């Protein structure tokens, strides 16, 4: 089998890198350790998150309903799952099992670690990501962005990597020119990509109590709020005059 010179160089570098890992306990600031399920894992109870995060994920991608793993655009979030870049089970077995309940919930809803993916990719199906780490699964698109975010998330939550994962991540990161998410060309470039509007509560309800206060309205520069404003129905109009926070 013919191997290109740059591929051979990368293979040699990874062999050297593997030997270096054996002599140290760290990879890019992350502790190298085998996965360990130190406590029972229950995703629904320990790592709950709200579907209301979807509009925020879409907003973070410029309003595009986009699956970066496959480079696919979708008509609706009904066609996608919320995807944890570092899977909850992988994080649990990499040190989060000993974290507080609050930290686990924070991880589950952290936008840094969230994107969108089709169910075929997100779930435990043949070829799907499931709860795999980077040594076991890599996306077909955006590998540089994916690997970079994995390291960022693991650093943020002080999670470990095993040796195989470190080698897989370095095999990607060492050849990257950029770590930004790449948006593939839409099938029909002349057709504008539909924006996904934010729910008023997602946009203005800062404390997430299901209501919008005058303080929140003023902080978002929408006061006074009139009856035709999307935020109005989540506010209390005491004198019923169609205007709040005058």
Secondary structure, DSSP 8 states (H G I E B T S, - for coil): ----HHHHHHHHHHHHHHHHHHT-SEETTEEB------S---HHHHS---GGGHHHHHHHTTT--EETTTTEE-S-GGG-EEEESS-HHHHHHTTGGGS-HHHHHHHHT-GGGEEEE-HHHHSSSTT--TT--TTT---SS-HHHHHHHHHHHHHHTT--B-HHHHHHHHHHHTT-S--S------SSTTS--------HHHHH-TT-SSS--HHHHHHTT--SEETTSTTGGGS--TT-SSEE--
